Structures are given as structure tokens and as C-alpha cells.
């Protein structure tokens, strides 16, 4: 009688040892799935980082637009009175993500250029004053076609 119970106990222990742990196939499947997910996630994350970095260029350009708008309110319809950094009393900005911010002396056009880490795109704001004295800005640049401007 004891012999029968002892053999059952041994077979239960053997089965328990066989089913504990993961098989090599299961581990390879998990590694493959993680690899597939990473193949999609990494490029998406890198694009997200570039867009975030380029938003700094857009913010610097809009800060210059605000200063130019305030200047144009005082100068009237003369865009040439507000087309240099000295006239706006604003320093030219550059940072880790903004390669340059330029202000055209011809028409007051603001051009922000991102660094390579920010995608290297440009963002432009071109002022215009209509017959009623309303100031508007036309948006442009290579960031629009790349959808980096948030438009």
C-alpha cells in the first residue's frame, strides 16, 4: 500500500518539474514580439522628439511676432519701421534647438530655422497690413508640409 502512494507521489513531483518554467519557444516568441513593437515605437518616438524640439523655433518666432506687432501698433502701417531686432528691442535668439531667427529688412518677414536635432525645418511669419489697418501674419515654411508646425 505504501508503495502505491509512493509511486503516485513521485509521478506528481516529476510532472510538476516538467511544467514549471518557460520553454525556449515561448521565450523566443516574447523576444520577437518585443522586437516588433520596438520597430514601430522607436521611429515614432524620434519623430515626436524632433517635433517637440522644433516647437522651440515656433515659440521664438511667435515671441518676435508679438514684439513686432506691438511696434507696428505704434508705427502705424509702416512695416519698415519694425523690421530689425534693434527697432524691436529684442535680441536675436538661438538655442540648442533654434539655429537662427532672422528678420527681413525688406518686408519684416520672420524666419526661424531649427537645428538638425529639431529636423532642420523653417518656419516663417510674413506680416501684412490691409486697407483697414488690420495686421495679419501669413504662415509658411518647410515645417508645414512636414507637419511639424502644429498646424
C-alpha positions in Angstrom: 0.0 0.0 0.0 2.8 2.4 0.9 4.5 1.5 -2.4 1.5 2.6 -4.5 1.2 6.0 -2.7 4.9 6.5 -3.0 4.8 6.0 -6.8 2.0 8.4 -7.1 3.9 11.0 -5.1 7.0 10.5 -7.3 4.9 10.9 -10.5 3.3 14.1 -9.2 6.7 15.6 -8.4 8.0 14.7 -11.8 5.1 16.3 -13.6 5.4 19.4 -11.5 9.1 19.7 -12.5 8.2 19.4 -16.2 5.6 22.1 -16.2 7.5 24.7 -14.2 9.3 27.5 -16.2 9.0 28.6 -19.8 10.0 26.8 -22.9 12.6 28.1 -25.3 9.9 28.7 -27.9 7.8 30.8 -25.6 10.8 32.9 -24.7 11.7 33.4 -28.4 8.1 34.4 -29.1 8.2 37.1 -26.4 11.5 38.4 -27.6 10.2 38.6 -31.2 7.1 40.4 -30.1 9.1 43.0 -28.2 11.3 43.5 -31.2 8.3 44.1 -33.5 6.8 46.6 -31.0 10.2 48.4 -30.7 10.5 48.6 -34.5 7.3 50.7 -34.6 7.9 52.6 -31.3 11.4 53.9 -31.8 10.8 55.9 -35.1 7.6 57.3 -33.7 9.4 58.4 -30.6 12.2 60.0 -32.6 9.7 62.0 -34.7 7.9 63.1 -31.5 11.2 64.4 -30.1 12.0 66.3 -33.3 8.5 67.9 -33.2 9.0 68.9 -29.6 12.4 70.4 -30.3 11.0 72.3 -33.3 8.3 73.8 -31.2 11.0 75.9 -29.6 11.7 77.5 -33.0 8.0 78.2 -33.4 7.8 79.8 -29.9 10.8 82.0 -30.6 9.3 83.1 -33.8 6.0 83.9 -32.2 7.7 85.9 -29.4 9.3 88.0 -32.1 5.9 88.4 -33.8 4.4 89.7 -30.6 7.2 92.3 -30.3 6.8 93.2 -34.0 3.0 93.6 -33.6 3.5 95.9 -30.6 5.9 98.0 -32.7 3.5 98.1 -35.6 0.7 99.4 -33.4 2.8 102.4 -32.6 4.4 102.8 -36.1 1.1 102.5 -38.0 1.2 100.9 -41.4 4.9 101.3 -41.9 6.3 97.8 -41.7 9.8 99.1 -42.4 9.8 100.8 -39.0 9.7 97.4 -37.3 12.0 95.2 -39.4 15.2 95.0 -37.3 16.0 93.5 -34.0 17.2 96.9 -32.8 13.9 98.6 -33.6 12.0 95.8 -31.8 14.4 96.0 -28.8 14.7 92.2 -28.9 17.9 90.1 -29.1 18.3 87.6 -31.9 17.6 84.2 -30.3 19.4 80.9 -30.8 19.5 77.9 -28.6 20.1 74.2 -28.7 17.1 73.6 -31.0 16.9 77.0 -32.8 19.7 77.5 -35.3 18.6 81.1 -36.1 15.8 83.6 -36.1 16.0 86.1 -38.9 14.1 89.3 -39.6 13.9 90.5 -43.2 14.7 94.2 -43.7 12.6 94.2 -46.8 9.1 93.2 -45.6 9.6 92.3 -41.9 9.3 88.6 -42.5 10.3 86.4 -39.5 12.2 83.2 -40.4 13.0 80.6 -37.7 15.3 77.7 -38.6 15.7 74.6 -36.5 18.8 72.7 -35.9 19.4 69.2 -37.3 18.1 67.7 -34.0 14.9 69.7 -34.5 14.5 68.5 -38.1 16.2 71.4 -39.8 12.9 72.9 -41.0 12.0 76.5 -41.3 9.0 78.5 -40.0 8.1 81.8 -41.5 5.7 84.6 -40.4 5.1 87.3 -43.0 3.3 90.5 -41.8 0.8 92.4 -43.9 -1.5 95.3 -43.2 -4.7 95.5 -45.1 -6.6 98.7 -46.2 -8.5 98.8 -42.9 -5.2 98.7 -40.9 -5.6 95.1 -39.7 -2.3 93.3 -39.1 -2.2 89.7 -40.2 0.6 87.2 -40.5 0.9 84.6 -43.2 2.4 81.3 -42.1 4.8 79.4 -44.2 8.0 77.3 -44.2 9.1 73.8 -44.8 7.6 72.7 -41.4 4.1 72.9 -42.8 4.5 70.1 -45.3 6.3 68.0 -42.7 3.5 68.8 -40.2 6.0 70.0 -37.6 4.4 73.4 -37.0 1.3 72.1 -35.2 -1.0 73.4 -37.9 
